[in-house]
Amino acid sequence: MKFDRLVAFFSAVLLTIFVWLTMATSVRKGLPLLDASIFEYFGYAMSHGQKMYLDLFDHKGPVIFLINYIGYVLGGPLGIKFLYLFSITVFFYISYFISRIFTSWKSSIVTLVILFIVFVSFFEGGWGLEGYVLPFLTYSLYIFLKFFLHGKVKSIEIVLTGVSFAVVLFTKANMIGIWLAFALVILFQSIYQKQFLYLAKIVGLFLLGTSLFVVPLCIYLQLQGSLWEMFYQSVIMNFIYSKESSQLTIREVLLWYMEKANALQINFMILISSIVAWKRYSSKILIYHLIFLSCLFLSLVSKRPYLHYLLVIIPLMIPYISLTLDKFVQKNIFKYFAISIVGLGLIYYGEIQSIKSQINNRYVDVSVYEKEVANYIRDHSDKNDRIYSHRLNGIIYLYSERLSSTKFFFVPSLKDETPIIESFKESFETNPPKYIVFDSKWDYGRLTDSYIKEFIQKNYHEDKQIDTMKIYRKN
């Protein structure tokens, strides 16, 4: 076991270094208009006294706020990056032990390499909320598989699984498919075997673990007066967001997934591993297929073709990859690794070239104009002045080191903005910003766009234009 821990640790650290090399040097330079800049602004704003949900509107759960706040307190943007990479290290470390359930340590290392390729293909630059919760998803899957295949788990493991469930639930609710699926399996299995006392013990320990996270979190939110807003924004608004019609149909989004999975050989490995698993585990592999499909469905429920949504199903791929590799294990370790390396190089040639491109371009600054806008605002305002940038996420606030005048520092991606428009208007009437930045590229003609243009026309004058961004100053 000590040997396995050393192999898992060094493999996880090495692969995390490669993940770091594929990431942009900073959110501000590499991912200015993605969710990552929104999350970094959470940390910046909360470290300057802003409160989640009350001063910062978003339909994400409170965990992503707290992670970025803690990261920013630890070391600003670098602190956030450290927490993200630490999460990825833990993910790879636990993934090794899941793989070891099914195959040798040699194949488990190769499994981690394939996971790295899949991860980098899906993570869209990094800093996304899915990356932070991967350790909790992967740990819970490891415990569930131990129970599912061997029927034995420790009490503390069940408690930690409950904690993990709570963390993921309060990050984004549609990522809890692993717990829902395995809960049904454990329920039916316990009832069938008439192990009612054991079932009650598992439920009690799981709820204990859940409460260890949920109770302190709710107390904290209640003390700062944002408990109701948390439920409204992260549950009700998230439900509205998920239910909004996408441009894609269910069939189209499934075809999109199939295309991505086929390019990474995932479906091929599912097929091969199913043959191997049937001999070892018989009908249990069919149950696992259903669990995988249910989690896949939840990740695609919004019908939005975002690759980072697929990160949450990567842990579920580990058994498939491990069993496929186990099928081709060679006794000669050096011969096996040589064949594996050459094989991976050929099979994943396109993905490896993409990874090389990401490494080569990690220093590219794609936010030159946004930084120029922010510098102008910083030079012509005081620290206490509030500003507003429309549909530019968190980048202008971060570069200018100015807080937003409204909790709607970015506009949620809603086609029908009726649920938020009145609150949006009120926030501007109550506290008008000194500067407004409006980029015509992001004018979707929605309710908030129309209101901002009307508000600018009545109360502001154009101060400067940089690229397509216009800076308006209050009259």
C-alpha positions in Angstrom: 0.0 0.0 0.0 2.9 2.3 0.8 4.3 1.7 -2.8 0.9 2.5 -4.3 0.7 5.7 -2.3 4.1 6.8 -3.6 3.2 6.0 -7.2 -0.1 7.8 -6.9 1.5 10.8 -5.3 4.3 11.3 -7.8 2.0 10.5 -10.8 -0.6 13.0 -9.5 2.0 15.8 -9.0 3.7 15.2 -12.3 0.4 15.3 -14.2 -0.7 18.4 -12.3 2.4 20.1 -13.4 1.5 19.3 -17.0 -2.1 20.7 -16.4 -0.4 23.9 -15.0 1.6 24.2 -18.2 -1.5 24.0 -20.3 -3.2 26.8 -18.4 -2.9 30.4 -19.2 -0.5 32.3 -16.9 -3.5 34.1 -15.4 -7.3 34.3 -15.8 -7.0 38.0 -16.7 -4.7 37.4 -19.7 -6.0 34.1 -20.9 -9.7 33.7 -20.0 -11.0 37.3 -19.5 -14.5 36.7 -20.8 -15.1 33.2 -19.4 -16.6 32.2 -16.1 -13.2 32.1 -14.5 -13.0 35.9 -14.4 -16.4 36.0 -12.7 -15.2 33.5 -10.1 -12.0 35.5 -9.5 -14.1 38.6 -9.0 -16.0 36.8 -6.3 -12.8 36.4 -4.4 -11.7 40.0 -5.0 -15.0 41.5 -4.1 -15.5 39.3 -1.0 -12.0 40.2 0.2 -13.2 43.8 0.0 -16.2 43.3 2.2 -18.8 42.2 -0.4 -21.3 39.5 0.5 -22.2 36.6 -1.7 -25.7 36.8 -3.2 -26.5 40.1 -1.5 -23.8 42.1 -3.3 -22.9 39.4 -5.9 -25.6 37.8 -8.0 -25.1 34.4 -9.5 -27.0 31.1 -9.9 -24.0 29.0 -8.7 -23.9 27.5 -5.2 -22.0 29.1 -2.3 -19.0 26.8 -2.5 -17.5 28.5 -5.6 -17.8 31.8 -3.8 -16.0 30.5 -0.7 -13.3 28.7 -2.7 -12.4 31.9 -4.6 -12.6 34.0 -1.4 -10.3 31.7 0.5 -7.9 31.5 -2.5 -7.9 35.3 -2.9 -7.2 35.8 0.8 -4.3 33.3 0.6 -2.6 34.9 -2.3 -4.8 36.8 -4.6 -5.1 35.3 -8.1 -2.2 32.9 -7.4 -4.0 31.7 -4.3 -7.0 30.7 -6.4 -4.8 29.0 -9.0 -3.1 27.1 -6.2 -6.4 25.8 -4.9 -7.5 24.7 -8.4 -4.2 22.8 -9.0 -4.4 21.3 -5.6 -7.9 20.0 -6.4 -6.6 18.5 -9.6 -3.7 16.8 -7.8 -6.1 15.2 -5.3 -8.3 14.1 -8.2 -5.4 12.3 -10.0 -4.3 10.8 -6.6 -7.7 9.2 -5.9 -8.2 8.2 -9.5 -5.1 6.0 -9.2 -6.7 4.0 -6.4 -10.0 3.6 -8.3 -7.9 2.2 -11.2 -6.1 -0.1 -8.9 -9.4 -1.8 -8.0 -9.4 -3.1 -11.6 -5.9 -3.4 -12.8 -2.2 -3.3 -11.9 -0.1 -0.3 -10.9 1.5 -0.2 -14.4 -1.9 0.1 -16.1 -3.1 2.5 -13.5 -0.3 5.0 -14.4 -1.3 4.7 -18.1 -4.9 5.2 -17.0 -3.9 8.5 -15.3 -2.1 9.6 -18.5 -5.3 9.0 -20.5 -7.4 10.8 -17.8 -5.0 13.8 -18.2 -5.6 13.9 -22.0 -9.3 13.7 -21.5 -9.3 16.3 -18.7 -7.3 18.9 -20.7 -9.5 18.2 -23.7 -12.6 19.1 -21.6 -11.4 21.8 -19.1 -11.5 24.8 -21.5 -8.5 26.5 -19.9 -9.2 25.7 -16.2 -10.4 27.6 -13.1 -14.0 26.2 -13.7 -16.1 25.1 -10.8 -16.1 21.5 -12.0 -12.4 21.2 -11.4 -12.7 22.1 -7.7 -15.3 19.4 -7.1 -13.6 16.6 -8.9 -11.8 15.4 -5.7 -15.2 15.0 -4.0 -16.8 13.2 -6.9 -13.8 10.9 -7.3 -13.5 10.1 -3.6 -17.2 9.2 -3.4 -17.0 7.1 -6.5 -14.1 5.2 -4.9 -16.1 4.5 -1.8 -19.2 3.5 -3.8 -17.2 1.1 -5.9 -15.7 -0.6 -2.8 -19.2 -1.1 -1.5 -20.6 -2.1 -4.8 -18.0 -4.7 -5.6 -16.8 -5.8 -2.2 -19.6 -4.8 0.2 -17.3 -3.3 2.8 -16.7 0.3 3.7 -15.7 2.0 6.9 -18.0 4.3 8.9 -15.7 7.3 8.4 -15.7 6.7 4.6 -19.5 7.0 4.6 -19.4 10.2 6.7 -16.8 11.7 4.3 -19.0 10.6 1.3 -21.8 12.6 2.9 -19.6 15.6 3.3 -18.6 15.3 -0.3 -22.2 15.1 -1.4 -23.0 18.3 0.4 -20.0 20.2 -1.0 -21.0 19.3 -4.6 -24.7 19.9 -4.0 -23.9 23.4 -2.8 -21.7 24.0 -5.8 -24.0 22.9 -8.6 -27.0 20.6 -8.0 -26.9 18.8 -11.4 -23.5 17.3 -10.5 -24.9 14.9 -7.8 -25.8 12.1 -10.2 -23.2 9.7 -8.7 -24.8 9.9 -5.2 -28.4 9.6 -6.6 -27.6 6.6 -8.7 -25.6 4.7 -6.1 -28.1 5.6 -3.4 -30.8 3.7 -5.4 -28.4 0.7 -5.9 -27.6 0.6 -2.1 -31.3 0.9 -1.3 -32.5 -1.9 -3.5 -29.6 -4.1 -2.6 -30.2 -3.7 1.2 -33.9 -4.3 0.8 -33.4 -7.3 -1.3 -30.9 -8.8 1.2 -33.1 -7.6 4.2 -30.2 -5.7 5.7 -32.5 -3.0 7.2 -30.3 -2.1 10.2 -27.2 -1.8 8.0 -29.2 0.4 5.6 -30.3 2.6 8.5 -26.6 2.8 9.7 -25.4 3.9 6.2 -28.2 6.5 5.9 -27.5 7.9 9.4 -23.7 8.2 8.8 -24.3 9.7 5.4 -26.7 12.3 6.8 -24.2 13.0 9.6 -21.5 13.8 7.0 -23.9 16.0 5.1 -24.9 17.9 8.2 -21.3 18.5 9.1 -21.0 20.8 6.1 -24.6 22.0 5.6 -25.3 23.2 9.1 -22.2 25.5 9.5 -22.7 26.8 6.0 -26.4 27.7 6.6 -25.4 29.3 9.9 -22.8 31.4 8.1 -25.3 32.5 5.4 -28.0 33.3 8.0 -25.6 35.4 10.0 -24.7 37.5 6.9 -28.4 37.7 5.9 -28.0 35.8 2.6 -29.6 32.4 3.3 -32.8 33.1 1.4 -31.0 34.8 -1.4 -28.7 31.7 -1.7 -31.7 29.4 -2.1 -33.4 31.8 -4.6 -30.4 32.4 -6.8 -28.7 28.9 -6.7 -31.9 26.9 -6.8 -34.8 28.8 -8.4 -32.7 30.9 -10.8 -30.5 27.9 -11.6 -33.7 25.9 -12.4 -34.9 28.7 -14.7 -31.4 28.7 -16.4 -31.4 25.0 -16.9 -35.0 24.9 -18.2 -34.4 27.6 -20.9 -34.4 26.2 -24.3 -31.0 25.7 -26.0 -30.3 26.0 -29.7 -29.6 22.3 -29.7 -32.1 19.5 -29.4 -31.5 16.5 -27.1 -30.5 14.4 -30.1 -28.0 17.1 -31.3 -26.4 17.4 -27.9 -26.0 13.7 -27.6 -24.4 13.5 -31.1 -22.1 16.3 -30.0 -21.1 14.2 -27.0 -20.6 11.1 -29.1 -18.3 13.0 -31.4 -16.1 14.2 -28.5 -16.2 10.8 -26.8 -15.3 8.9 -30.0 -12.4 11.3 -30.7 -11.0 10.4 -27.2 -11.7 6.6 -27.7 -14.0 6.6 -24.7 -16.8 4.7 -26.4 -14.4 2.1 -27.7 -13.0 1.6 -24.2 -16.5 1.2 -22.8 -17.2 -1.5 -25.3 -14.0 -3.4 -24.6 -14.2 -3.1 -20.9 -17.8 -4.3 -20.9 -16.6 -7.6 -22.3 -13.9 -7.9 -19.6 -16.2 -6.8 -16.8 -19.0 -9.2 -17.7 -16.6 -12.1 -17.0 -15.6 -10.6 -13.7 -18.7 -8.9 -12.4 -21.5 -10.3 -14.5 -24.7 -8.1 -14.4 -23.0 -5.5 -12.2 -21.5 -3.9 -15.3 -25.0 -3.3 -16.7 -25.9 -1.4 -13.5 -22.7 0.6 -13.8 -23.6 1.5 -17.4 -27.0 2.9 -16.1 -25.2 4.9 -13.5 -22.8 6.3 -16.1 -25.7 7.2 -18.4 -27.7 8.9 -15.6 -24.7 11.1 -14.7 -24.1 11.9 -18.4 -27.8 12.9 -18.7 -27.5 15.3 -15.8 -24.4 16.9 -17.2 -26.2 17.5 -20.5 -29.6 18.4 -19.1 -29.3 22.1 -20.1 -28.5 21.0 -23.7 -25.6 23.4 -23.8 -22.5 22.1 -25.6 -19.9 23.2 -23.1 -17.0 20.9 -22.8 -16.3 21.7 -19.1 -19.8 20.3 -18.2 -18.3 16.9 -19.1 -15.6 17.1 -16.5 -17.9 15.6 -13.9 -18.2 12.3 -15.8 -14.4 11.8 -16.1 -14.2 9.9 -12.8 -16.8 7.4 -14.1 -14.6 6.7 -17.1 -11.8 5.3 -14.9 -13.2 1.7 -14.5 -13.7 1.6 -18.3 -10.2 2.7 -19.1 -8.6 0.5 -16.5 -10.4 -2.6 -17.6 -9.5 -2.0 -21.2 -5.8 -1.6 -20.4 -5.9 -4.6 -18.1 -7.0 -6.6 -21.1 -3.7 -5.9 -22.8 -1.3 -6.0 -19.9 2.1 -7.5 -20.6 4.3 -9.2 -18.0 7.4 -7.4 -19.2 7.1 -4.0 -17.6 9.4 -2.2 -20.0 7.9 -3.7 -23.1 4.4 -2.8 -21.8 5.3 0.9 -21.1 7.1 1.2 -24.5 4.0 -0.2 -26.3 1.7 2.0 -24.2 3.6 5.2 -24.9 3.8 4.6 -28.6 0.2 3.6 -28.7 -1.0 6.6 -26.8 1.1 8.8 -29.1 -0.6 7.4 -32.1 -4.2 7.2 -30.8 -4.1 10.7 -29.2 -1.9 12.4 -31.7 -4.5 15.2 -32.4 -5.1 15.8 -28.7 -1.3 15.8 -27.9 -0.8 18.5 -30.6 -3.6 20.5 -29.1 -1.9 20.2 -25.6 1.4 21.4 -27.1 -0.4 24.3 -28.7 -1.9 25.3 -25.3 1.5 25.1 -23.7 3.1 27.2 -26.4 0.3 29.8 -26.1 0.0 30.1 -22.4 1.7 33.5 -22.3 -0.6 35.0 -25.0 -2.5 38.1 -23.6 -6.0 38.2 -25.2 -7.2 41.0 -22.9 -5.1 43.9 -24.2 -8.1 46.2 -24.9 -9.9 45.3 -21.7 -6.8 46.2 -19.7 -6.5 49.5 -21.5 -10.1 50.3 -20.7 -9.6 49.3 -17.0 -6.4 51.4 -16.8 -8.2 54.4 -18.1 -11.0 54.0 -15.5 -8.4 53.4 -12.7 -6.5 56.6 -13.7 -9.7 58.7 -13.7 -11.4 57.4 -10.5 -10.9 56.9 -6.9 -10.7 53.6 -5.0 -14.2 54.1 -3.5 -15.8 54.9 -6.9 -18.1 52.2 -8.3 -18.3 51.2 -11.9 -20.3 48.8 -14.2 -19.1 46.8 -17.2 -21.9 45.3 -19.3 -21.5 41.6 -20.3 -17.8 41.7 -19.8 -17.8 39.3 -16.8 -15.2 40.3 -14.1 -12.2 41.4 -16.2 -12.7 45.2 -16.1 -13.3 45.2 -12.3 -10.2 43.1 -11.7 -7.8 45.1 -13.9 -9.2 48.5 -12.7 -9.4 47.3 -9.0 -12.9 48.9 -8.7 -16.0 47.2 -7.3 -19.3 47.0 -9.2 -22.1 49.4 -8.3 -24.6 46.6 -8.6 -24.8 43.0 -7.5 -25.5 42.3 -11.3 -21.8 42.9 -12.0 -22.4 40.5 -14.9 -25.7 39.6 -16.5 -26.7 35.9 -16.1 -27.0 34.0 -19.4 -30.8 34.2 -19.6 -32.7 34.6 -22.8 -35.8 35.7 -20.9 -34.5 38.3 -18.4 -38.0 39.0 -16.9 -37.1 37.4 -13.5 -34.2 39.8 -12.9 -35.0 43.0 -14.9 -36.9 44.9 -12.1 -34.1 44.2 -9.5 -31.6 45.1 -12.2 -33.2 48.5 -12.8 -33.6 49.2 -9.1 -29.9 48.6 -8.5 -28.9 51.3 -11.0 -31.5 53.8 -9.9 -30.3 53.4 -6.3 -26.6 53.4 -6.9 -25.6 54.7 -10.3 -21.9 53.9 -11.2 -19.4 56.6 -12.1 -18.4 54.8 -15.2 -20.2 52.3 -17.5 -18.4 50.2 -20.1 -20.6 49.0 -23.0 -19.3 46.8 -25.8 -21.5 46.7 -28.8 -20.2 43.1 -29.6 -22.2 41.8 -26.6 -25.5 43.7 -27.3 -28.1 40.9 -27.6 -31.1 43.2 -27.6 -32.4 41.7 -24.4 -34.1 43.6 -21.6 -31.0 44.5 -19.7 -29.3 45.6 -22.9 -32.1 47.9 -23.8 -32.3 49.3 -20.2 -28.6 50.0 -20.0 -28.6 51.9 -23.3 -31.6 54.0 -22.2 -30.0 54.6 -18.8 -26.7 55.7 -20.5 -28.5 58.1 -22.9 -30.3 59.8 -20.0 -27.5 60.1 -17.5 -24.1 59.6 -19.1 -21.8 60.9 -21.8 -19.2 59.1 -23.8 -15.7 59.7 -22.4 -13.6 57.4 -24.5 -13.7 54.5 -27.0 -11.2 51.7 -27.1 -11.8 49.1 -29.8 -15.5 48.3 -29.7 -15.8 49.3 -26.0 -17.2 52.7 -25.1 -16.5 54.2 -21.7 -19.4 56.4 -20.4 -19.0 58.8 -17.5 -21.9 60.0 -15.3 -23.1 63.6 -16.1 
